[in-house]
Amino acid sequence: MNKKERERKVEALLSEITLEEKIGMIHGSEFFKSAGVERLGIPPIVYSDGPNGVRKDFEPARMKEKGTTADEVGCGPCNTSIASTWNRSLAWGSGRMLGEEARGRGKDMILAPGINIKRNPLCGRNFEYMSEDPYLISELVVPLIEGIQETDVSACVKHFACNAQEYERFMVNVEVSDRALREIYFPGFEAAVKKAKTRALMGAYNLVRGSHASQNKWLLTDVLRKEWKYNGLVVSDWGAIHDTKAAAESGLDVEMAVIPEFDDYYMAKPLLKAVKAGEIDESLIDEKVRNIIRFLINIRKIDVEIKKTAGGKESARAVPVPERNRGTYSNPAHAMRALDTARESVILLKNEDKRLPILPGKAKKILVIGDNADRKHSDAGGSAEVKALFEVTPLLGITKSYGGNTVVDYARGYYVPEEKKYAPDEQMPWEEYIKMSKAKDPRYSRTYSADEKKLIKKLKAEALALAAEYDEVIFVGGLNHEYDVEDKDRRDMKLPFGQDELINDLLDVNPNMVIVMFAGSPVDMTAWSDRAKAIVLMAYNGMEGGSALGEVISGKVNPSGKLPETLPMGFENTPVAHFGEYPGRKLTKEESGRINANITQTFNEGVFVGYRYYEKFNVPVQFPFGHGLSYTKFTYRGLSIKDVKGKPVDKRKMSDGLFVVSVKVKNTGDTCGKETVQFYTGELKPGEEKTVSVVLPVKAFSHYDESVGDWVMMKGEMKIYAASSSADVRLTKNVKI
């Protein structure tokens, strides 16, 4: 169907819909559904979380799960894990799996991917996001969305924009410069809109420059609709709307929330009343409904049948599309996709004395210590929770990798209390949950009872006693979804549950202990990282995550993951702490009079987010952006730069190529491996050399100039770096523009 034909059908169907029916289509009719028009054959839109798997089913008007096993699904790696692969094809495969599972479960829109910049290492939702770097996000979000949408499901890229903390997430106002928005916070969303053609976008909870993001006219109309020419669907985050007029006049299409009085939503009866009173023009409602009809056509949920009536007039109604993809879920092929991504997401941070791999047959007895070794992570985290068909834990994955000739035993080592839920359920209505969220400090903190303290000592003593008796000891710790979780930020970057002390005591007993950290956010390992010989990092990498870890530790798979974010020495060393106001400052008297917020967070660091800050101000870090070791070694040589022929440089678009940069990469070790140089390369056999190239566009040599309100190319001599990480520069070469 071409664009002209589609738009004709959109207009024909729109003309049949009454005002009341239009209003019914632009707000939730269930917690995860917005209404259609049955009389015209227009079906509802069915939504679902989440970012790494299709969430379990809930009852229509309360957050109580239906209690069926029919919603058990595949669980893929989280977005931090996907970003750790630096692999576009794996991002596409992860999206394809998510889309197929969503269609198999009867969903129209999967509320993913989350691509907010990982500005603050304490943000509880960081594990749902990809990176601190807008370029890496832009390169991965495009194939991920394309993978989802090839299955006749819509992606819903989120949360637009500047959603960088969970503390006061409903009522924090963000003040940020135009340059930082254009260079750091917008590029991923712009790529999702312009390159991936995302069919849906979700607004954020927070305010941007005094207006809530999900009803922010400048964000949703001026930037998204007019500047980026977006004609897809815009959905609010659940409960993010605060004003009927602002929502109606913005680029928002559908208001969603988790309040069962659906007709009382801001874009329900209050909007209908305002339109009938002449306070809001019906043309604004028409535009929202156009976007909904277009969305339904684009996902092939409907076609529009236009007929001539007896009087010669045209009538239109929606009809289903039999050829629409039916999808499939809990498919063994999806588990293999998840495993492929998980394998390449494992990051080897440190490997002194070649402690890893521990080859099968080398060790007869292995002791695995740590709560995370035997913990499943898929069923927690807030809206990212998944009722996974299965999840291979690290303990199971390690045991599988060594087989029956090696004894693998387990000691818990440290105590993890089971905490209360931080999301609404059937005992807590959504409105009460929001009030609680606004009133409390959600940053994690707790004290232990006398009995718990006894248990802590017992678990530690058992682990220390056993550690001396085994050939190999593997500690599996880090964070879990009490810390990496929606609606809570961490208080600091320290490891919870007394892990630092336990790790140091275990290293006293066994200095060769391998340490594995689970985390979707940076953690402070400085208490013991200098003493450890081998450190492995992984985020929550899905149903086959334990299998991937076991394969890396045993040497079956050579690690190739790279850090998608810097691991700073501690929160006090971050740009947020140095320049910022986290968790926020009180509103000024002037602000209190004009904006509906509790606190303001000014992004004073500007564009110096992540590695840009650490390099600019020469701040030492634990491990730099892009860092990741291998069991083999790579050398770089022959950096070359060639001009891209075309228009004069000052006449080219920002997306036009400027230079082709190439470098030869050689595997000088004795193991097959993969290396990332600006972009992903294939496997190299021992002794094999390949040339890798990347086209650098005009935008790579430009910055956003606030004085002219546009991108400006820098002139003069520039330096090109070929690097294995932001701190491991192998080759440089100058180029003149």
N, C-alpha and C positions, 0 to 999 in steps of 0.2 A: 504494500500500500504506500503510495507516494504521499508527500506532505500535503499537497493540495487536496487530495481525496480525503485524507484523514481529517483535515481541518473542516472540510465540508460536512463530514459526518458528525464531528464534534458540535458544530453550530446547529445542525438539524436536530440532534438529540436534545441539546440545551433548550431549544425553542419549545419543547414539549413539557418541560419541567416547571411546576408551579413554584412560587416563592417559598411556600412552606416546605416543599420537598427539597428545594435547594438548601435551605437552612438545615434540614435533617441530614444532608450529605456531608456537611463541613464540621461535624463534631462527632465525638465517640458515641456509639450506640451500645457498646459493651466495652469492657476494659481494653480489649485488643481487637476491636472491630468498629468501623464507621459505616453508617447505613447507606444503602442504595435506594432505588425507587422500584419497588416490586411491580407496580402497575405498568412500568415501561421496560421491565426486564433488566433493570440496572442492578447488579449484585453488590453486596457490601465489599469493602476492602478488609482483608484479614491480615493483621500484623502479628509479628512475633519477635521477641528478643531471641537470640542475642549474637554477640560477636564471634563466638567459636562453636556454636551449635544451637539448634532450634530448642527454645525453652519449653519446659513442660506446659501442659494445658491447664488453664484456670477456669473456674466458673465465670459466667458472663458478667456478674455484678458484684463479685467479691474476690479478694485475693486468696482464694482457697483452691488448691490443686484438685483436679478431678479425680485423682487417685486411680489412674489406669496405667497399665504397662504398655499401652499402645503408643505412648509418647516417649519411649526410650529410643535414643538416637545416637548417631556418631558424634564424637566430640573432637574437634580439631584443636591445634595449638592456638593460643591466644595471639593477639596482634603483636605483642612484644616478641614472641617466639618467631612469628612470620618475618618480622623486621630483622631478627638476628640472622636469618639465612641470607639476606641481601640478594634474594633470588626471585626474579620476576615470574618465572614459570611456576615456582612453588606457590607464590601468591595467587596466581591464576588458579592453580589446582585447589588451593584452600577455598577460594571463592566458588569454584565449581561444585565442590562437595557441599558447601553451605547452601547453595541454591538448589541443588538436587534434593537435599534433605528437606528444605523448606517446602518445595513443591510436593514432595511425597507426603508431607504432613498437612497439605491443603492451605498453605500460606501464600499470600500475595506479595508481602513485603517483609524482608528480614532487616531488623534494625541494626545494621552494621554496614560498613566498618566504622569504628571510632578512630579518628585521626587527629585528635587534639595534640598540640605540641607538648612534649614532656618537659615543661618548664621547671616544675617544682618536684624534686625527688620524693617529697612527703605525700604527694597526692595519692589518695587511696585507690584511684581508678587508673593509675598509670599502666597497669598490666593490660588494660583494654586498648591502649594506644600504642603507637609504633615507635616513635623516635623523638629526639630533640631536634632533628634536622629536617627542614622542609623539603629538601631535594630527595632524600631517601624516602620520605613519606609519599611524595608525588610519584616517584618511580614505581612504588609497590601498590599504591591504592588503585591505580588505573587497571592493571591486570586483575586485581582482586575483585573489583566491581564488575569488570567484563566477565569474569568467571561466574559470578552470581547471576548476572542478567542474561546470560546465554540460555538459562533454564526457564525463561518466562517468569522469573521472580524479580522483583525490584530490590536493589540495594537501597539503603537509607544512610547516607554518609552523615556522620554526627561528630561533635555537637557544635554547631556554628553559632558563635565563635568565642574563642578565648576562654574556654572552660578548662581552667588549669588547677583547680582545687575543689575538694569536696566540702571542706569547712565553709559553712554558711553558703552552700552552693545555690540555694534558692534566692539569696538576698545579698550577694556580693556584687558590687559595682566595679567594673574593670575600666581603668583609664590607661590608654595605650596610644603610642604615637602612630601616625600614618605610615611611617617607614617600617616600623616593627610589624604592623598589620600586613603590609604588602610583601615584605621580605620573609617574614617568619610565620605568621599565623594564618594567612590566606592561601598560600601556594598549594597546599594539599587539597583544599576544597575547590580551588579554581581548576586544578587538574582533574578532579572528580567530575566537575561540571562540564568542562570543555573537551577533555580528552576521553574520559570514560563514559560520558553521557549518562551519568547517574540519573535514575528516574525519580529519586526521592532524596530529600535532605531534611535533617532534623535540626531545629533550633535548640539553643542551650538554655539552661536554667538561669545563669548569671545575667547581670546587666552589662551592657557595653556602652560606655559614655552616657550613662544615666537612663538607658532604656533597656527593658528586658529583651534579651536576644531573640526569643521566640515571637516577639511582636515588635521588633525593632525595624522601623521603616527604612532607615538608612542601610542597614545590613541586608534586609530581605528584598527590598524594592530597588533602591538605588544601586547597590553593588551587585546583588545576585541576579535580579530580574533585568535591569536596564544595562548595566555594564557588562555582565557575563552572558547576557541573552538566555538566561535559564527559563525554560517553560515546563519544567517538571513539577513534581508535587513537593510542597513544603509542609512538614508536620511539626507540631510543637512537641517538645519533650513533655512527658506525662505530668500535668499539673504546673506547667510553666507559663500559663497565660494569666494576666492580672487585670486586663482592661478590655472591654468589648470594642470600643472605638479604635483603640490602638491596634488591636488584633485585626479588625476588619480592614483598616486602612494600610496595613503592612502587606508584604508578599506572602503571608501565611495562608495556607489552604485548609488545613484540618487541625482542629484543637482536640488534643487527647488528654485524658487525666484518669485517675483511678478513684473517682467519686461516683457512686451509683445513681445519683440524681442527674442523669444524662441531659435532660431538658433544661437544667439550670446552668449548664456550661455558659461561659461568656459568649460563645458563638452559637448559642441555641436560642432559647426564648428571649433573652435580653437583646440579642442582635435582631431577631424578627421584629420585636417591638420598636427598635430604633429605626429600622428600615421603613416600617409602616408609618412612623411618625415623621419621616422625611429627614431624619438626622444623619442617616448613612445611605448613600446611593446604592440602588440595587445592582448597578453595573459592577461594583466591587465584588458582590456575591457571585455574579455571573462569571467573572474571571476565575474565581476559585473553583467553581463547578466545571468550567472548561478544562482546567488543569486536571481535575479528577477524571473526567471522561477520557481525556487524552491519555492519562496514566493507565486506565483500564484497557484501552485499545493497545497501548504499547506493550503491556504484559500479556497480551492476547487472551485476556479474560472475556472480552466482548468484541464483537463487531457491531456495526450499526446498519440496520436494514431500513432503507428509505423506500417508501411506496407512494404511489399516487392514489389519492382518494377519489371517490366518485365525482366530487366537485372539482377535480383537477388540482387540488392542493396536495402538498407532500406531507406525509406523516412518517415519524421515525421511532424506532424502538431498538433496544439492545438485544442482541442474540449471542449465545455462547459460541466459542470457537472450539470445535471438536479436536482440532490438531494441536491444541495447547499441550506443552510438555507436562506429563503426569508426575515426573520425579520419582525418586525412590529414597528410602532412608534405612538406616541400620544395615547398610550394604557392605559386604566384606571389602569391596573395592575402595570404599571410603576409608576404611581402617588403614589400607595400604597408602592412600594419599596422606592421611594424618601421620603415618610413620615416616614417609619420605620427608615431610616438612620437619618433623621432630628431630630426625637425624641431623639435618643441616642447621638446626637451631642451637645445638649444644655448643657452648663456647668454652674453650680451654684457655683459662686466664694465666695459668702458671704451670710449668712442668720442669722443675729442676731435677737434675740427675736422671732424666727420662723415667720418672716414676710411673708414668703412664705410657703405653697401655700395660695393664696387668694381663699378660697373655694366658689363655687357658693352659693348664699344666704347670704354670710357674708357681701357683699357690695352691696348696691342698686345703687350706682353711681360710675362709674370709669371714670377717665379722663386719656386719653393717649396723651402724648406730644412728639413731635419730628418728624423731617422730615423723618427719617428712618422708622417711624411707618407706613407711607403711601407711601413708595417708593418701586418700584420694581427694583431689582438688576440684573436680568437675562440678560437684553439686553445691558450690558455694560461690561467693563473690558478689552477690546482688543480682542484677538483671543479667549477668553473664553466666548464671548457674545453668547447668545442663543435666538432665537425667540420662547419663551416658549408659549405653548398652553394656559397656564394660570399661574399665580403666586399669591399665597395667601400672602398678606402683613401681618405684625404683627397686624395692626389695625383690619383687617378682621378676623384674627385668634383668637384674643382676644375676639372680638365681638361674633364670633361663639361659643366660649367655654362657654360663660355665658348665652347665650340665651336671650329670650324676657323679663325676669323678672329683668334684670339688665340693667340700662342705661349706655351705653359706648359712651362717647363723645371724640372729638379730637381737639387739638390745635397744630399748627405747631411748635411754640416755637422759632425756629431759621431759618435763611434764608440760602438757598443753591443756589448759582447762577448756571445756566446751562452753562457749559464750552464747548469750541471747542473740536472736536475729536482729539485724539492722535494716530490715525491710518490712513493710506492712504485711500482715497475714490476716486470717479470718478473725483473729482476736483484736486486731488494731486497725480501725478504719484509716484510710489514706489521709484524711484531713487531720486526724489526731497524730499520725506519724509525722506530717509536715510540721505541726506545732512543736512536737518533741524535738525534731531536727533543728528547728530554729532556736529552741530554748537551751539545748545542751551543747557541750563541747564534745564533738564526736571523735576527737583525737584519742586514740586508744590509751587506756591507763587502767591498772587494776592492782589490788593487793591480794595476798594469799592467806588462807586460813592456816591454823596450826597443823591440821591433818595434811593439807596440801604441802606444807613445808617439809613434813616428814617424808612424804612420797617423793618429793624432789631430791632429797638427800639419798633415798634408797635407790632411785633410778640412776643417779650419778655414780654411786658406789658400785653398783652392778656393772655398769659400762666400763669403769676404770679397771675393775678386777679382770674382766674378760679381755680387755684390749691388749694385755700383755701376753695372752696365750695364743694369739692368732698370727698367721703368716702375714696377712694383709688386713688392714682396718680401713673402712670407708665410712666417713661421717656424712650423713645427708640431712642438712638443716636448712636454715634460711627463714623465709616468711611463709605465711599461709593466708587464707582468705579472712582471717580476723584482722589482718593488716593491709593486705592488698584487697580492698573491698570498696564497693560503692557506698557513698555517704559518710565515709570516715577518712581522715588523714592521719598519718602517723605523727607522733610527737617529735621524733628524731630518726636518724638513720641507723641507730643501734640495733643489733640482733635481739629479738625478744627471748624470753624463757631461759635466761641465764646461759645462753649458748657460748658467749665469748669465754666465760670462765671454764665451762666444760671443755671446749675445744683446746684451750691452753693446757688444761690438766691432761687431756688425752695425748697431746703432743709431747708432754713430759714422759708419758708411758711409751708412746710409739711415735717417734719423730717422723716416720715415713707415712703417716696416715694421709690418705687422700680425702680432700674436703670437697663436697658437692653442695652448692648453694642454690636453693629454689627462691626466685624473687622476680616479680614483675616491675620492681622499682629498685633503684640503687640502695645497697646496704653498706654499712661501714664495717670493713673487715680488717682495719688497721691494728686491732688488738692482737692479731695472730697471723696476718698475711705474710709478714717477713719470715716467720718460722715455718710456715707450711711449704712443702715441696711441690704439691700439686693441688690446684684449685680449679674446679669446674663450675660453670654458672649455667643455669637454665631457667627459663620462665615456665609458666604452666603450659606444657606442650602436649596436652591432649590425651586421648585414650591410649595411645601407644608411646607416651612419653617415657615410661619406665623401660620399655624395650629399647628405645633409642639410647638411653643412658647406658644400659647394660652393654649394648653393642660398641659404644665409644670407649667405655672403660676396658673392655676385653680386647679392643683392637680390631674388631670386625669392621668398624667404621672409623675413618679418620676424621676428627673434628674439623669443621670448616666454618662454624658460626663466628660472627663478628659483632662486637658491641654496637647496638643502635643508639646508645647514649653513653655519655661519660659516667664513670664511677668516681665521684669526688671523694676527698678525704673525710668529709663530714658535712653536715648541713651548713655549718658556719662558713665553709669554704665555697659555697655556691653563689651564683649571681643573685639569686632570690634573697639570700641572707645579706649579701654585701650591699646591694642597692635597694632592695625591696622593703615592703611593709608587711610581709606575711606574718600572721594570717589575715592582716588587714587593719586599717585604722578607722577610728570613729569618723562619722560624717561631719563635715564642717557645718556651720549654721546655714550657710548658703546652699550646700548640698541637701541638707535635711528639708529645705523648703521646696525643692524641685524634683527630687528623685525618691523612688520607693525602694530603699535599700537599707541594710543594717550596717554595712561596712563598705569601705572602698579599698581596692587593691590596685596600686599604681605600678605598672610594669616599667620601673625606672631604669632597668638594665637595657631597655630598647632592643636592639638587634643582637646584643651580646648574650645570647642564650646558649647554654651547653658549651660545646668545645670552642665556640667563638669567644666566649668569655675567658676560659682557661688559657687559651693561647694569647689573646690580646693582653691580658694582665699577668701573664706568666705565673699562673697559680698551679702548684703541683696537684696531681690527681692520683688516685689508686691505680686506675687503668683508663687509658684514653679511648675516646670515641673511635670505633672501627677496629679496636684491638681484638685479636683472637689468634691463638697459636694452632699449630698443626703438628702431627707426628713426623712430618717431613719438613724440608726447607725449600724456600723459593728465592731465586735471585732475579733482579730486574736489570735490564740493560737496553741500550738503544732507544732512549726516549726521542721521539721525533714529532714535529709539529708541522702540519701542512694547512695552507689556506683553503677554505671552502670557496670555490668559484661561484660568483653570482653578482648581485647588485652591489654598487658601492656600499661600503660598511655603514655609512650614515643613513642609507636608504632601506636597510634591512629591518625586518620585524624582530621582536624580541625572541621569537621562537626559531628564527632562521639560523642555520649553521654558520659559524665563524671560522673555527679551526677543527681539524681532525688531529687528535693526539693519540699516538701509538707508543707502546712499550713492549719489549720482549720479556716474557716471564718464563723462567726455567725451574723445573723441579730438580734440585740438586741432592735430594735425599734418596732413600731406598724404599719409599712407600708412596703409593698413589695418593694424590691429595688435590684439594681445590683451594684456590686463592682468589680473593676479591681485590681488584684494582679499580677503584672508582665504580666498577660494575662487575657483575658476576662472570666468571670464566668457567670453562669445562675442566674435567679431570685431566691431570697430566701424569703420564707414566714416569717412572724414574728415568732421569736423563732427558725427558722430552721438553721441548721448548715451543711456546706458542706466542704469536703476536696478538695483543689485545688492543682495541681501539675504541675511542669514544668521541662523538661529535660534540663540541662545546658550542652552545648557541650564543647569540648576542647577549642574552639575559645573564649568562654566567659572568659577564664582564660589566655588569650594570648594577646600579643601585637606585632605590626609589628616592627621588629628590622632592622633599616636602614643599620646597619653595615654588616648584613648577607643577606639582601634583602629578608627576609622571616618572617613568623609568628613564634614566639617563646613562648612556654608555660612558665608561671611564676611558680616557685617552692616555697614551704614553706607554711605558714599558711595564709589562706584567710578568709574573713568574708562574709557571706551571709546575705542579708537584705531582709526582707519581709516588704513591705511598701505600703501605700495608695497613696503616692506621693514621689517625690525625697526628700522632707523635712519632711515627716511624716512617719518615720520608726517605725514600730510596734514591730518587733521581729528581733533578730540577732542570728547568730550561726557561730562558726568558723569551718573551714574544712582544713585539711592538704593535700597538693598535693606533 
